[in-house]
Amino acid sequence: MLNMAEGLDRLGALATSPIMARLGAAFAEAGFELAVVGGPVRDALLGRTTNDLDLTTNARPDDILRIVKPLATATWDIGRAFGTIGAKIPGPAGTSEQVEITTYRADSYDGVTRKPTVAFGDRLEDDLTRRDFTVGAMALRLPVPALADPTGGVEDLVAGILRTPGDPDVSFGDDPLRMLRAARFASQLGFTVAADTLDAIARLRATIGIVSPERVQAELVKLLATDDPVPGIRILVDTGLMAEFLPEVPALRLEVDEHHHHKDVYEHSLTVLQQAIDLEHERHPGAAPDVTLRLAALLHDVGKPATRKLEPGGGVSFHHHDVKGARLARKRLQALRFDSDTIAAVTQLIEQHLRFFGYAEGAWTDAAVRRYVRDAGDQLERLHILTRADVTTRNAKKAARLRRAYDDIERRIAELAAQEELDSIRPEIDGNRIQEILGIAPGREVGEAYRFLLDLRLDEGVIGPDAAEQRLRAWWSARG
């Protein structure tokens, strides 16, 4: 709940902080305006932490650079073409602030690409009215603090509403990425998106196609990194926007006919995502959001629509949906330009997310537990979380049984790891020694021998290099 008095106090403290006071005075002395703008103002009013400060001014980039250089320990002008100069400004007791200062903008868009025709403006109010949402279209003037709010951002903060400063069709037509930001801010701030803004997203959803995959991916990552991404995902799915760049998620809303009843896969996936986040916080308090895990949780069942089969007697099966889902996820994440490490991790988790459920049906041998660990590799902890989160049954006895079974497998993994350094399972004889023992050159046969020894290690644990050599010789002799 927004406490306006406290919010205004925080704004006053921001304006009079040593670094902001120095910057404001320097620009005023040079004859220019300066204001903190957008997210930092919104977050100060809400009592949220702000990392980087965005400022805006009627000064042009060369003037900005001239003013801040004497105050800064470092400056950068990589955004000069768009009117942005960055600087690191030292403060008291060794502190510093990284700021970006941008000339007022009055851009225009051609409606075909996201690239604007860059034009600089002269009035703060004009700059604010071209921003994405009213709650981000506020500014704190410096050095004498004064709040500029030409589009009613404070009222929308109080009401918890996201809406565009003007006609949403025009705003989203100018920059379709703003539609994705609406979903992200809804989750990040816990706000409701105004009805006319939602309608505009639904009408203009196809225009997201002019936005680069990298920018779409970046917004999706920011959404998944929020504490509760589910409301934002629902907005994307309900408006049809998700179908434009990640259609596998809305496809999870499988039709259920009157004779074949089964769990709603879409709702199940959202529950798994939220439960994975809860477990993430529980097992790793204070850690950064694990977007890779969250992607895997959201997408873990995307193979179900393609493998869905209505069985006689009213059942429904999804045979091999783990393998199919991994392939679909890989293709989609590649299209969204995710990095190869993320793609590999997500697809591995999807492909392996069902592996544990065989354990719940009957205790595994130590060899089976070793294989589980070996196959999971460096994704083991994520697999632990995903597998636990995947239990969404309302049957309390079944849920308790699965929870006990996974507690047991984690206990056994820890015990075996302590005994055998399970994290780095490898044969007791390396490839060079294999060649010496068998008198063979590098090639396919060395690989076969290595795999034999690895299976021996997994099945029987540590037997010692001498025993391993005897078994290797016996295996080689038996091959003829």
N, C-alpha and C positions, 0 to 999 in steps of 0.2 A: 504494500500500500504506500503510495507516494505521500510523504509528509512535506508539504511545500515549504514550510518555515525552515526545516532542516536542510532541504534541498537548496534553498537560496543561501543559507549559511555556507554550504559546501561550495557553491559557485563563488561566493565572496572570497573564501579562502583560496580558491584556485586563482582568481584574478589578482590577489595580493601576494601570492607566493613569490619568493625572490626572483625566480627565473622569468615568470610571466610579467612581473612588474618591470624587470630590466628590458624585456623585449618590447612591451607596450610603450615604455618611455622612449626607447630608441626609435621606434617607428613614428611616434608622435613628434619627436624632435625633428625627424626628417620630413615631416609634413604629410604622413600617410596614416591611414586607418589600419587597425589590426584587431582581429577577434578570434577567440577560440570557437571552433565550429563543429557541428555534427555530433558524432558519438560521444566525445568527452563531455559535452554539455549535458546531453541526455543522461549519461551514466552518473555524472555528478548529482543531478537532480534525483536520480533513483538510488543513490548510495552505492553504486557499483564501482569496482576498480577499473581504472583506465590505464593502459600501458603506454601508448604513444599519443602525443598530442597533435591534433591537426589545427592549423590556424589559416586564416584567410585575410587578404589585404587588397587594397586597390593599387598597391605598388606592383610594378612589372618585375619579371624575374631578375633582370640586371640590378634593379634597385634593391630587391630583397637580398641578393647576394652581397651587395655593397654594405647594407645595414647590418647583416648578421655576422659577417666575417670577423669584425673586431671583437664580437662577443663569444664566438664559438671556438671549440677546440678542433672541430672538423666540420666540413660542409661537403655536400654532394649535389650535383645538378643533373642527375640522370633523367629527372622529369621536367627539365627546363622547357622542352617543346610544349608541354601541357601546363606550364606556369608554375611548376612545383620546385622548390628548393628545400633540401634537407639540411639539418644542422644539429650538432650536439652542443648543448649549452651547459656550461658548468654552473653548479649551485653551491650552497654552503656545505661545509664539512665534507668535501670530496664528492658530493652528489652531482648528478647531471641529468638532463632531460634530452631525449631525442625528439625533435619536432620536425614537422613538415609544414611549410608555409606556401600557400598557393594563391595566385592572383585570382580575384573574382572572375568567375566564368560566365559566359553567355553563349555556350555552344549551340550548334544546330545539328540535326541528324537528317540523313537522307532516307531513312526507313528501309534501306536495303542491307546495310552493314551496321555493326555497332560502332564503327569508327566515326567520331564526331568531327565536324569542321570546327577546329579550335578557335574560339574567339574570347577575348578578355572583356570583362565588364567593369563598370565603374561604381555600382551600387551594391552594398551588402544584401539588401532586401531582394534584389533581382537574382543574385547568386543563390540565396536560400530557397526561393520558390522553384528553382529548377532541380532541387535535390529529390531523393527517392521517396522519403516518407516524412510526414510532418514532425514526428518525434526526433528526426535527425536534421530538421530544417530550422534549428535554433542556433543562435550564436551569442557569445559573451564578449561584449566590446571591452577593449583594453586601451589605456591603462585605467581609466575610470570605469569600474564595472557597470555595465548596463546590458540587460537581456534583450536581444532582438528575436522576436517570434512572430513573423508576419503571417504564418499559416495555421496558427492555433495548436502548436505542438504541445504546449503545457497542458491544455485541456485534454488532448488525446493521451498524454502520459497519465493523467489522473484517471481517465476512463479505461486505460489499458487497451487502446485501439490503434491499429496500424492502418493508415490510409495515405494516399498520395496527396501532395500539396495542391494539385489541380486535377484535371480530368485524368483518370487512370489510364484511359486508352491512349492519351497523348504521352503520358509518362512512360508506360510500358512500350509504346511504339518507338519512343526515343531510345530506350535501353531495355530490351527484353530481359536482361539478367536481373532486373529489379523484381521480376516475378519470383525468381528463386530466393532473392533476399527476403521477400515477404514471408515465405515459409520459414526461413532461417531465423528471422527476428521473432516470429511468433513463438518458436521454441525457445530461443535464447532469452527473451524477455517475459514469456508467459502471457503474451498479448493475443487479442482476437483481431483477425483481419476484417476490415469493414466489408459489408456485403457487396457494395459496388466495386470494390477493389478485387474481391474474389470473382465476381462476374467477369470483370475485364481479363483476369488471368485465364479463365476458361475460354473466353472468346479469342484471345491472342496467343494461346499456348503454342501454336505452331511456329510463331516467330522466334522461339528460342533456337530454332535451327540456324539463325544467322550468328549466334554466339559461338565462339570457339569451344571445342570440347574441353580444353584446359581450364577455361573460365567456369564452365559448368561444373567440372570436377572439383574445382576449388570451393565453390559454394556448397556442393554436396558434402565435402569434407568438413566444412565449417558447421553445417547443420548436424552432422553425425557427432561432432565434437561437443555439442551442447549437452547439458545434463539430462534433458528430456527431448530427444529429437522426434518422438512419436507424433506430437501435434503437427509439426512441420511436414512430416511425411504424409500424414492424412490430408493436409491441404494440397500437397503436390498430386496425390492420387485422386482426390475428389474433384479437383479442377481439370484433370486430364493432362496436367503439365508433366508429371512423371512418365507418362506413356511416350512422351516425345524423346526422352533421353535414357530412360531405364525401364522399358516396357515390361521387363520380367517381374517387377514388383506388383503393378496393378493386375497382371495376369494371374497372380496368386489368389485373386477373388474368384475361386472356382464356383461354377454353378452346382448347386446341390439339388438333385431331383427328389421327388417325394418318396422314392423307394431306396435310394442309396445315400444314407446319411453318414457324413464324416466331418471331421473337424475343419473349421474355416481356416485355410492355410494362411491367408493374409493376416487375420487377427492373431493366429498362432505366431507368425513371424514377428509381428510387432511386440508381442508379449516376450518372445525369446530375446529380442533386442533389448527391451527394458530390463529383463532379468539379468542379461549379460552385463549391462551397465552397473546394476546393483552389485553384482558379484565382483566386478572390476573394482568398485569403490571399497568393498568389504575386504578383498584380498590384497589390494595394493592402495591403501589410503594415501591421498596426496599425489599420486602419480598422474602424469598427463593423460588425457583421454586416449584410449586405444582405438583409433579409427579403423585399423585393420581388423580387429576383433569385431567391431560393430558392423562393418561391411559384411563380414562372414555371417554374423547373426541375422542380418536383414535378408541376405541372399541364400541362406543355407538350404532352403527348400524350393529354389526356383526351377529345379528339374521336375517338380511334381506335375505341373500341367501337361508336359510333354510325355510323361510316363503313366498318367492316370488311366486306370482300367477298372471298369465296373464288373465286379465278379458276380457269378450266380449266387442267389440268396441274399443279395443286398450289400455285399461288401465292396470295398474300394481298395485297390492296391496301387502302389507307386514303385514298382520294382526298378532298382538301379537308378533311382532319382538322384542319389548322391553323385554318381559318375556323370550323369547327364547335366546336373546342376553345375558341377565344376566346369564343364566345357562351356556352358552358356555364360557363366560368370566370367570366365577368362575372356571370351569374345567381347563381352560388353565392357569390361574394365579396360581392355585394350582400346576400344573405341573411344572411351573417355580419357585416354592418355594417362592412366595410372602407371606408376613406375613398376618395373619388372619385379622387384622384391615384394611389393604389396600384392600384385597379381598372383605371384607364386604362393604367398602365404594364404590369401583368401581362398584360392582354389584348392589348396591342400586341405584346409580346414573343412571346406564343404565336402570334399571327397571322403574325408575320414570321420565326419560327424556321427555316423551311425555305428562305427566300429565298436564302441563300448557296449552297445545294447546286447551283444552276444554274451558279454560277461555277466549281465544281470540274469541271464537264463541258466547259468551254471558257472562255477568257479573255473578260472583259467589256470593252466599250468604256469610255472615260472617262465617257461619258454615263450608262451603266448604273451605274458606281460612284457617280457623283453622286446618282443616284436612290436608291441603297441608303442613302447617308448622309442624304439629305433625308427619306426615309420613316422612318428610325430616329429622327431628331431627337435629343432629349436622352436617348434610351434606347440610343444607339449602343454605349457601353461595355458595358452589360449584354447587349446583343445579341451583341457579340464573345464574351463569356464563355459565354453560353448556347449559342451555336452551336458553340464549341469543345468544351464539355462534352457536347454531344449526340452526339459520336462515341464509341461504345462497342463498335465492331466488334472482334472478336478477330483479324481479318485484318490483320496488321502492315503489309503493303504498302499496303492501302487506308487504314488510319489515318494512315500517314506521308504519303500523297498528299494527304489532306484537310487535314492539319496544314500542309503546305507551301503548299497553295492558300490557306488562311486567313492564313498569314504574308504571302503575296503581296498579298492584298486589303487587309490592314492597312497594308502598306508603301505601296500605291498611294493609299490614303485619306490617309495622312500627307503624301505628296508633293503631292497635289492640294490638300489643306488649306493647305499652305505657299504654294502658288501662288495660290490663289483665295479664301482664308478660307472654306472649304467649310462651316464650321459655321453660317454665316448666309446661305445661298444665297437670293438674291432677284433679281427682274428688275432690269435697269439703269435702268428707267424706272418711276416709281411711279404710283399710281392717279390722282393729280391731273394729272400730266403727260400721261398717256394721254388724259384728258378734253380737255386743251388741244389736243393734236396732232390728235385725231380730231374735235373739236368736238361731243362728246356729253356728255349729262348722266349723273350717277351712276345705275347700274342694271346689269342682267344683261350688257350688252355690254362694260362696263368689266371685269367679271370674266372674260369670255371673252378679252379682249385681254391681261389680266394673265397668264392661264394660257398663252396663246401665247408671251408673252415669257419666262415661267418655263421652258417647255419648250426655248425657244431657248437660254436660259442653261445649262440642264442638258446639252443636246446639244453646244453649241459652246464653252462656257466664256465668258470675258469677251471681248466684241467691241467694247465702247465704246458710249456713249450715242448717238452720231451714227449709227453703223451699226445700232444697235437701233431707232432711230426710222425709218430707211429701211425696215428689214424690217417694222416695224409698219405703216407706210403701205402697203407692197406687199400685206401680208396683208389689210388692211382693204379695199383696192381689189379684191382677188381675190374677196372675199366678195360683191361686187356692189353 
